[in-house]
Amino acid sequence: MLERIALYQPRLHTPGLSLDSKGVALGAKGLVLLPSIDRLVALLAVYTRDRSLEDLLPSLDLYVARSAIGQREIVLEFAAESTERMDRIAETGRLVGGLTFTGTTRHFVQYRDAAGPFGYDAPQLSGSDAALALYHDRFCQTYDREKPADLRSVLLRVIPRADASTRLEPGPRIVIAEPGLGPAIVHYFVRSDVRAEVCVVEWPPRSALDEEPRRRFILRVPDPPHRMQPLLNSTPGVTSFVPVAPGVAVEVGFRHPVQLKACPIFDAAGLVLWRGRGDDPWVIERLPPMGDVLALARIDLGGGARDSQTIPLDATPDEVRVRLRLAPSTRPWRRVTATWIAPEQLGILRQVAYALPRSTIERTQIALTREGAIVRSSAGIEGLPMGTFFSEVHPDIYVPAGHESVPDVAADVLARALNVSPGQILFLCPDGRAVTLERAAFASLESALIQAPPSQPLAAEAVDPALDDRPIDLRVESIGLPRFPGSGRSPPRA
C-alpha cells in the first residue's frame, strides 16, 4: 500500500523519488499506463488540442508492457521535468482512463491527486526482477517490456473520422489524379488560369505479377476557386486532400482525431496522405521536384521555316467554335444584383421609391437608357420587385436570373471570350443580345430620385412703418341712468 507524503517530509522510500520546491514528490520520469491503443489515441487527441508534443518528443518512449498475469498494456514514458507538465498529463490521462505515475528507473509510484496533494511513497518495494514496478493505491504490479511502439506508426494506423465541413473550408488543396486523368486536370487548370504545381510519384507494384510501378499525378493548388470544389471532391479517379501540417494532408470530407500539426514527427520533404473509409494512407518518403502547370501547357514555337504539314499545337479550328447561348437552369438563383426595368414600368418605380428604406436607396445604382432603367445593388435587388432580374456571374457580366450560359465555362474564360473591357459591364439578354454599358453611366439612386418642386418668390412688406404708429388708448367711463321725460324720476326697478 502507498503512504501519503506530508509537507516537506524528510525521508522517502522509493528510489529516485524526491521533493521539489513545492514539496511535491517527483521523479526524473513520468509514466502513463493505458489499457489499449484507442486510449492512447484519445490521450494524444485531447493533449494536442491546445498543446504541442514538441517538448515531449525528445524524451518520449512508447512500448507495450506485459504484466505478470499476461495482460498487455500501453506504457508512455517521458521526462517529468516539472509538476506543471505532470499535472497537465495526469489530468489528461485521468480523462481518457489512464493512470499516471512518477519515478526514475524501475520503480514508479502513483502521481499526486486530490487525496494526496503532495504525492505518494511506497514503503515496501517489490523484489521482482521485472523491468517495471508500478505502485498504486489499488494495486502493486510488475511489467516486462514486450515490444517497442512507434508513435508515427500508431498515427498512420488511425482512421480519420467523417467530417463534411472540410469540403467547404477555404485554403490550399493537394489533388491526386490517376494517370489517365492527370494531363486533363493539368490542362483544365491552365485553361482556367488557376495556379498549381505538379509532379508524378511512383509506388512499387502491388504484387510480383505487376511489372510496372504505380504512378499518380500530385498537384498542389494554393487557392482553388470555389466553383472547382465539386469537381475535385467528387470526380472518380481524383482525390482531394486538405494540408494540415508540413508534409501531412487528410482527405476532404474527413478529419484526423489527433491534431497532426502538434506532432512534428513527419518529414516536411515527404508527404503523408490520410484517406478516409478505412483505406491505407499514401506515404511518400521524398516528394519529387514539382513544376508549374504552365510548363506542361501546349507551346507554339515561332520563327524559322515550317513544314506545310505541321499544325500549330495551340491552333483552334473555327469549326470547333460554338455560339454562346442562354439555357434555363434548375440551380437556385444566386447573386441576383441587377434588374432591367422597361420604360413603361418607370412610373411604378417612382411609386415604389416612396416605400424603399434608406439603406436600400443608399447602396443602389441606376443607369437610364432608351430601353429602360438598369438598377444594380451589391446587397441584392430583392427590394425592387419589378423588371427582369439578372444574376452576376462575373464582376463585369450579368445573365438573366434562372439561366446559365452554354457551353458552361468559367467566368474568367467567358469574360475573355466576350472581350469585356475593364470599364464596361455586359448584360446577356434573354433574346440573345449582348448589351454593354459604361460603368460611368451608373449613378447613385439616392441622387437621381428627388425632384424638387419649383419655388415661387414671395415679397415681404416693410415692418418699420407699422411699428411707428401710436398705440390706441381705450378707456371705459359711466354714462349714467336715463330719465323719462316729464316725470322727474327714475324708471322703476325690476
C-alpha positions as CSV (number, residue, x, y, z in Angstrom):
1,M,0.0,0.0,0.0
2,L,1.0,3.6,-0.5
3,E,1.6,6.3,2.0
4,R,0.6,9.9,1.5
5,I,3.5,12.3,1.7
6,A,3.3,15.1,4.2
7,L,4.6,18.6,3.6
8,Y,8.4,18.6,3.4
9,Q,8.6,15.0,4.5
10,P,12.3,14.4,5.3
11,R,12.6,10.8,4.1
12,L,11.2,8.8,1.1
13,H,11.5,5.0,0.5
14,T,11.1,4.9,-3.3
15,P,14.4,5.1,-5.1
16,G,14.9,8.2,-7.3
17,L,11.9,10.0,-5.7
18,S,12.5,13.4,-4.2
19,L,10.6,16.6,-3.2
20,D,10.6,19.6,-5.4
21,S,10.5,23.2,-4.2
22,K,6.7,22.9,-3.6
23,G,7.1,19.8,-1.5
24,V,5.6,17.5,-4.2
25,A,7.1,14.0,-4.8
26,L,8.6,13.9,-8.3
27,G,10.9,11.5,-10.0
28,A,13.0,12.1,-13.1
29,K,10.4,10.4,-15.4
30,G,6.7,10.4,-15.8
31,L,4.7,7.4,-16.9
32,V,1.1,6.9,-18.2
33,L,-0.4,3.4,-18.2
34,L,-3.1,2.9,-20.8
35,P,-5.3,-0.2,-21.4
36,S,-5.4,-0.1,-25.2
37,I,-4.3,1.7,-28.3
38,D,-7.5,3.6,-28.7
39,R,-7.0,5.1,-25.2
40,L,-3.5,6.2,-26.4
41,V,-5.1,7.9,-29.4
42,A,-7.6,9.6,-27.2
43,L,-4.8,10.9,-24.9
44,L,-3.0,12.3,-27.9
45,A,-6.2,13.9,-29.3
46,V,-7.0,15.7,-26.0
47,Y,-3.4,16.7,-25.3
48,T,-2.7,18.1,-28.8
49,R,-5.9,20.1,-28.9
50,D,-4.1,23.1,-27.4
51,R,-0.5,21.9,-26.8
52,S,2.3,20.5,-28.9
53,L,4.2,17.3,-28.4
54,E,7.4,19.0,-29.5
55,D,8.7,19.3,-25.9
56,L,7.9,15.7,-25.1
57,L,9.3,14.0,-28.2
58,P,13.0,14.1,-27.3
59,S,12.3,12.0,-24.1
60,L,9.2,10.1,-25.3
61,D,9.3,6.3,-25.0
62,L,6.3,4.3,-26.1
63,Y,6.2,0.5,-25.8
64,V,3.9,-2.5,-25.0
65,A,4.3,-3.9,-21.5
66,R,3.1,-7.4,-20.3
67,S,2.1,-7.9,-16.7
68,A,2.7,-11.0,-14.6
69,I,-0.7,-12.3,-15.3
70,G,-0.2,-11.9,-19.1
71,Q,-2.2,-8.6,-19.6
72,R,-0.8,-6.3,-22.2
73,E,-1.0,-2.5,-21.7
74,I,0.5,0.6,-23.4
75,V,3.2,2.5,-21.5
76,L,4.1,6.1,-22.3
77,E,7.3,7.3,-20.6
78,F,8.7,10.8,-20.8
79,A,10.9,13.2,-18.8
80,A,8.9,14.7,-15.9
81,E,10.9,18.0,-15.6
82,S,8.2,19.8,-13.5
83,T,4.9,19.4,-11.7
84,E,3.2,21.7,-14.3
85,R,3.9,19.2,-17.1
86,M,3.0,16.2,-14.9
87,D,-0.2,17.9,-13.8
88,R,-1.3,18.5,-17.4
89,I,-0.6,14.9,-18.4
90,A,-2.2,13.5,-15.3
91,E,-5.4,15.4,-15.9
92,T,-5.5,14.3,-19.5
93,G,-4.7,10.7,-18.6
94,R,-7.5,10.7,-15.9
95,L,-10.0,11.9,-18.6
96,V,-9.2,9.0,-21.0
97,G,-8.9,6.3,-18.4
98,G,-5.2,6.2,-17.9
99,L,-3.1,6.0,-14.7
100,T,-0.2,8.4,-14.1
101,F,3.0,7.5,-12.2
102,T,6.3,9.1,-11.4
103,G,9.7,7.6,-10.7
104,T,13.2,7.2,-12.1
105,T,14.2,3.7,-13.4
106,R,12.2,0.6,-12.4
107,H,10.0,1.8,-9.5
108,F,7.1,4.2,-10.2
109,V,4.6,5.4,-7.7
110,Q,1.2,7.0,-8.2
111,Y,1.4,10.7,-9.0
112,R,-0.4,13.1,-6.8
113,D,-4.1,13.7,-6.9
114,A,-6.8,15.4,-4.7
115,A,-6.4,12.8,-2.0
116,G,-2.6,13.1,-1.9
117,P,-1.8,16.7,-3.0
118,F,2.0,16.1,-2.2
119,G,2.1,12.7,-3.9
120,Y,2.7,9.1,-2.6
121,D,5.5,6.9,-1.4
122,A,5.9,3.1,-1.5
123,P,7.2,1.9,1.9
124,Q,7.6,-1.7,0.6
125,L,9.2,-2.2,-2.7
126,S,8.8,-5.3,-4.9
127,G,11.7,-7.7,-5.0
128,S,10.9,-8.8,-8.6
129,D,13.5,-8.5,-11.4
130,A,10.8,-7.2,-13.8
131,A,11.7,-4.2,-15.9
132,L,8.9,-2.1,-14.4
133,A,7.2,-2.0,-11.0
134,L,4.1,0.2,-10.5
135,Y,2.7,1.2,-7.1
136,H,-0.9,2.4,-6.9
137,D,-3.3,2.8,-4.0
138,R,-5.4,-0.1,-5.6
139,F,-2.7,-2.4,-6.8
140,C,1.0,-3.2,-7.0
141,Q,2.0,-4.8,-10.3
142,T,5.2,-5.6,-12.2
143,Y,5.6,-5.5,-16.0
144,D,8.1,-6.6,-18.6
145,R,8.8,-4.7,-21.8
146,E,7.4,-6.8,-24.7
147,K,8.0,-4.7,-27.8
148,P,8.5,-1.0,-28.6
149,A,5.9,1.0,-30.4
150,D,6.5,3.9,-32.8
151,L,4.3,6.9,-32.5
152,R,4.4,7.6,-36.2
153,S,3.2,4.1,-37.0
154,V,0.4,4.4,-34.4
155,L,-0.8,7.6,-36.0
156,L,-0.7,6.1,-39.5
157,R,-3.0,3.3,-38.4
158,V,-5.6,5.8,-37.1
159,I,-8.6,6.0,-39.5
160,P,-9.9,9.6,-40.0
161,R,-13.4,10.4,-39.0
162,A,-16.0,11.7,-41.4
163,D,-16.4,15.5,-41.3
164,A,-18.3,17.1,-44.1
165,S,-17.4,20.6,-43.0
166,T,-13.9,20.2,-44.5
167,R,-15.4,20.2,-48.0
168,L,-16.2,23.9,-47.8
169,E,-13.1,25.0,-45.9
170,P,-11.1,27.6,-47.9
171,G,-7.4,27.2,-48.4
172,P,-4.9,25.1,-50.3
173,R,-5.6,21.6,-51.7
174,I,-3.4,18.6,-52.7
175,V,-5.0,16.8,-55.6
176,I,-4.1,13.2,-56.5
177,A,-5.1,12.1,-60.1
178,E,-4.8,8.8,-61.7
179,P,-2.5,8.6,-64.8
180,G,-5.4,8.8,-67.2
181,L,-6.8,11.9,-65.6
182,G,-3.6,13.7,-64.7
183,P,-3.0,15.5,-68.1
184,A,-6.7,16.5,-68.4
185,I,-6.6,18.1,-64.9
186,V,-3.3,19.9,-65.7
187,H,-4.8,21.5,-68.9
188,Y,-8.0,22.3,-67.1
189,F,-6.1,24.3,-64.5
190,V,-4.1,26.0,-67.3
191,R,-7.3,27.0,-69.3
192,S,-9.0,28.2,-66.1
193,D,-5.9,30.3,-65.2
194,V,-5.5,28.6,-61.8
195,R,-2.1,28.5,-60.2
196,A,-0.8,25.0,-59.4
197,E,2.3,22.8,-59.1
198,V,2.5,19.2,-60.4
199,C,4.7,16.2,-60.1
200,V,4.5,12.4,-60.8
201,V,5.0,9.9,-58.0
202,E,5.8,6.2,-58.3
203,W,4.9,3.4,-55.9
204,P,6.2,-0.2,-56.1
205,P,4.0,-2.7,-57.9
206,R,1.1,-4.2,-55.9
207,S,2.5,-7.7,-56.3
208,A,5.1,-9.7,-58.1
209,L,2.7,-10.2,-61.0
210,D,2.8,-6.5,-61.8
211,E,5.7,-5.3,-63.9
212,E,5.2,-1.6,-63.9
213,P,5.2,0.8,-60.9
214,R,2.0,2.6,-59.9
215,R,2.1,6.2,-61.0
216,R,-0.1,9.1,-59.9
217,F,-0.1,12.9,-60.6
218,I,0.2,15.1,-57.5
219,L,-1.0,18.7,-57.9
220,R,-0.6,21.4,-55.2
221,V,-3.2,24.1,-55.6
222,P,-2.6,27.1,-53.3
223,D,-6.2,28.6,-53.7
224,P,-8.6,26.6,-55.9
225,P,-11.8,28.6,-56.9
226,H,-15.0,27.7,-55.1
227,R,-16.6,26.5,-58.4
228,M,-13.9,23.8,-58.7
229,Q,-14.6,22.2,-55.3
230,P,-17.3,19.8,-56.5
231,L,-15.2,18.7,-59.4
232,L,-12.1,18.0,-57.2
233,N,-14.2,16.3,-54.5
234,S,-16.5,14.0,-56.5
235,T,-14.7,13.1,-59.8
236,P,-13.8,9.4,-59.8
237,G,-10.1,8.9,-60.1
238,V,-9.4,12.3,-58.5
239,T,-8.9,12.6,-54.7
240,S,-8.6,15.9,-52.9
241,F,-6.7,16.4,-49.6
242,V,-6.5,19.3,-47.1
243,P,-3.0,20.1,-45.8
244,V,-3.0,20.1,-42.0
245,A,0.8,20.3,-41.3
246,P,4.0,20.4,-43.3
247,G,4.2,17.1,-45.2
248,V,0.8,15.9,-43.9
249,A,-2.7,16.1,-45.5
250,V,-6.1,14.5,-44.9
251,E,-8.7,13.6,-47.5
252,V,-11.5,16.2,-48.0
253,G,-14.6,15.1,-46.0
254,F,-12.6,13.6,-43.2
255,R,-10.7,14.8,-40.1
256,H,-7.9,13.1,-38.2
257,P,-8.7,12.9,-34.4
258,V,-5.2,14.0,-33.5
259,Q,-4.0,17.5,-34.3
260,L,-1.2,16.4,-36.6
261,K,0.3,19.9,-36.7
262,A,1.1,19.4,-33.0
263,C,3.0,16.2,-33.8
264,P,6.3,17.2,-35.6
265,I,7.2,13.6,-36.4
266,F,6.7,13.7,-40.2
267,D,9.3,14.9,-42.6
268,A,8.3,18.1,-44.5
269,A,10.3,16.9,-47.5
270,G,7.9,13.9,-47.9
271,L,4.1,13.6,-47.9
272,V,1.7,11.5,-45.9
273,L,-1.9,11.5,-47.3
274,W,-4.6,10.1,-44.9
275,R,-7.5,8.6,-46.8
276,G,-11.0,8.0,-45.4
277,R,-13.3,5.0,-45.5
278,G,-10.6,2.8,-43.9
279,D,-8.2,2.9,-46.8
280,D,-4.5,2.8,-46.1
281,P,-2.7,6.2,-46.2
282,W,-0.4,7.0,-49.1
283,V,3.1,7.6,-47.9
284,I,5.7,9.4,-50.0
285,E,9.1,9.4,-48.3
286,R,10.5,12.1,-50.5
287,L,8.4,14.3,-52.8
288,P,9.8,14.7,-56.4
289,P,10.5,18.2,-57.7
290,M,7.3,20.0,-58.6
291,G,6.9,22.2,-61.6
292,D,4.4,24.9,-62.6
293,V,1.4,23.6,-64.6
294,L,2.2,26.2,-67.2
295,A,5.4,24.4,-68.0
296,L,3.2,21.4,-69.3
297,A,0.9,23.6,-71.4
298,R,0.9,23.4,-75.1
299,I,3.6,25.6,-76.6
300,D,3.8,27.2,-80.1
301,L,7.4,27.8,-81.4
302,G,7.7,30.9,-83.5
303,G,10.3,31.8,-86.1
304,G,12.1,29.7,-88.8
305,A,10.6,27.8,-91.7
306,R,7.7,25.5,-91.0
307,D,6.7,22.4,-92.8
308,S,3.4,22.8,-94.7
309,Q,2.0,19.7,-92.9
310,T,2.9,20.9,-89.4
311,I,-0.1,22.0,-87.4
312,P,0.5,24.5,-84.6
313,L,-0.2,22.9,-81.2
314,D,-2.3,25.8,-79.9
315,A,-4.3,26.3,-83.1
316,T,-8.1,26.2,-82.7
317,P,-10.0,25.5,-85.9
318,D,-13.0,27.7,-86.4
319,E,-15.2,24.7,-87.0
320,V,-14.9,23.9,-83.3
321,R,-16.3,27.2,-82.1
322,V,-19.9,27.2,-81.0
323,R,-22.3,30.0,-80.4
324,L,-22.8,31.1,-76.8
325,R,-26.4,30.5,-75.7
326,L,-28.5,31.0,-72.6
327,A,-30.4,28.0,-71.3
328,P,-32.9,27.7,-68.4
329,S,-31.2,26.4,-65.3
330,T,-32.5,24.3,-62.4
331,R,-29.9,25.7,-60.0
332,P,-31.1,28.1,-57.3
333,W,-30.8,31.7,-58.0
334,R,-27.6,33.3,-56.7
335,R,-26.2,36.8,-56.6
336,V,-29.3,38.5,-58.1
337,T,-27.9,42.0,-58.0
338,A,-29.5,43.8,-61.1
339,T,-32.9,44.3,-62.7
340,W,-33.8,45.8,-66.1
341,I,-37.0,47.9,-65.8
342,A,-38.8,48.6,-69.1
343,P,-39.8,52.2,-69.9
344,E,-43.5,51.6,-69.3
345,Q,-42.7,50.5,-65.7
346,L,-40.7,53.6,-64.7
347,G,-43.9,55.1,-63.3
348,I,-44.2,52.1,-60.9
349,L,-40.6,52.6,-60.0
350,R,-41.4,56.1,-58.9
351,Q,-44.3,54.8,-56.7
352,V,-42.1,52.1,-55.2
353,A,-39.4,54.6,-54.4
354,Y,-41.6,56.2,-51.7
355,A,-41.6,52.8,-49.8
356,L,-37.9,51.9,-50.1
357,P,-35.9,52.1,-46.9
358,R,-32.9,54.4,-46.8
359,S,-30.4,51.6,-46.6
360,T,-31.6,50.2,-49.9
361,I,-31.6,53.6,-51.6
362,E,-28.0,54.3,-50.5
363,R,-26.4,51.1,-51.9
364,T,-28.4,51.1,-55.2
365,Q,-27.2,52.5,-58.6
366,I,-29.2,53.3,-61.7
367,A,-28.5,53.9,-65.3
368,L,-31.1,55.3,-67.7
369,T,-31.2,54.1,-71.3
370,R,-33.6,54.3,-74.3
371,E,-34.7,50.8,-73.4
372,G,-35.4,51.4,-69.8
373,A,-33.6,51.7,-66.5
374,I,-30.9,49.3,-65.2
375,V,-30.7,49.1,-61.4
376,R,-27.9,47.4,-59.5
377,S,-27.3,46.7,-55.8
378,S,-24.4,44.8,-54.4
379,A,-26.6,43.6,-51.5
380,G,-29.3,42.2,-53.7
381,I,-32.1,43.6,-55.8
382,E,-35.0,41.8,-54.0
383,G,-36.3,45.2,-52.7
384,L,-37.4,46.2,-56.2
385,P,-40.0,43.5,-57.3
386,M,-40.1,44.6,-60.9
387,G,-38.3,44.2,-64.2
388,T,-36.2,41.4,-65.5
389,F,-33.8,40.1,-62.8
390,F,-30.1,39.4,-63.7
391,S,-27.5,37.3,-61.8
392,E,-23.9,38.4,-61.5
393,V,-21.7,35.6,-62.9
394,H,-18.6,37.9,-63.1
395,P,-17.9,41.4,-61.8
396,D,-18.5,42.6,-65.4
397,I,-21.0,40.1,-66.7
398,Y,-24.7,39.6,-65.9
399,V,-27.1,36.9,-67.2
400,P,-30.9,36.6,-66.7
401,A,-31.8,35.0,-63.4
402,G,-32.7,31.4,-63.8
403,H,-30.5,31.0,-66.9
404,E,-26.9,29.9,-67.5
405,S,-24.5,30.3,-70.4
406,V,-23.8,27.2,-72.5
407,P,-21.2,25.9,-73.0
408,D,-20.7,26.0,-69.3
409,V,-17.3,27.6,-69.0
410,A,-15.6,29.5,-66.2
411,A,-16.5,33.2,-65.7
412,D,-13.0,34.4,-66.4
413,V,-12.9,32.4,-69.6
414,L,-16.3,33.8,-70.6
415,A,-15.1,37.4,-69.9
416,R,-12.0,36.8,-72.2
417,A,-14.2,35.3,-74.9
418,L,-16.6,38.2,-74.9
419,N,-13.7,40.7,-74.8
420,V,-15.2,42.8,-72.0
421,S,-13.2,45.9,-71.3
422,P,-12.3,46.9,-67.8
423,G,-14.6,49.9,-67.8
424,Q,-17.7,48.2,-69.2
425,I,-20.5,46.0,-67.9
426,L,-22.0,43.4,-70.2
427,F,-25.6,42.1,-70.0
428,L,-26.6,38.9,-71.8
429,C,-30.3,39.5,-72.7
430,P,-32.9,36.7,-72.9
431,D,-33.4,37.4,-76.6
432,G,-29.7,36.5,-77.3
433,R,-28.3,40.1,-77.5
434,A,-25.2,41.2,-75.6
435,V,-25.5,44.8,-74.3
436,T,-22.6,46.7,-72.8
437,L,-22.8,49.8,-70.6
438,E,-20.0,52.0,-69.3
439,R,-19.5,52.0,-65.5
440,A,-19.7,55.7,-65.6
441,A,-23.3,55.5,-66.8
442,F,-24.4,54.3,-63.3
443,A,-25.3,57.0,-60.8
444,S,-26.5,56.8,-57.2
445,L,-30.2,56.1,-56.9
446,E,-30.2,58.5,-53.9
447,S,-29.2,61.4,-56.1
448,A,-31.4,60.5,-59.0
449,L,-34.7,60.2,-57.2
450,I,-35.5,63.6,-55.7
451,Q,-37.4,66.1,-57.9
452,A,-37.6,69.4,-56.1
453,P,-40.8,71.4,-56.6
454,P,-40.4,74.9,-58.3
455,S,-40.0,77.7,-55.8
456,Q,-42.1,81.0,-56.1
457,P,-40.8,84.3,-54.9
458,L,-42.9,86.0,-52.1
459,A,-42.4,89.7,-51.4
460,A,-42.2,90.7,-47.8
461,E,-43.7,94.1,-46.5
462,A,-41.7,96.6,-44.5
463,V,-42.0,96.1,-40.8
464,D,-40.7,99.5,-39.5
465,P,-43.6,101.8,-40.6
466,A,-46.1,99.5,-38.8
467,L,-44.0,99.8,-35.6
468,D,-44.0,103.7,-35.8
469,D,-47.9,104.0,-35.4
470,R,-49.1,105.4,-32.0
471,P,-51.0,102.8,-29.9
472,I,-54.7,103.2,-29.4
473,D,-55.8,104.4,-25.9
474,L,-59.1,102.7,-24.8
475,R,-61.0,103.9,-21.7
476,V,-64.3,102.7,-20.0
477,E,-66.5,105.5,-18.4
478,S,-70.0,105.5,-16.9
479,I,-72.7,107.2,-18.9
480,G,-75.3,107.4,-16.0
481,L,-79.0,106.2,-15.9
482,P,-81.6,107.6,-18.3
483,R,-84.7,109.6,-17.1
484,F,-88.2,109.5,-18.5
485,P,-89.3,112.8,-19.9
486,G,-91.8,114.8,-17.8
487,S,-91.7,112.5,-14.8
488,G,-88.8,113.8,-13.0
489,R,-88.0,110.5,-11.6
490,S,-86.1,107.4,-12.4
491,P,-87.7,104.4,-14.0
492,P,-88.9,101.7,-11.6
493,R,-86.5,98.9,-10.7
494,A,-87.3,95.4,-12.0
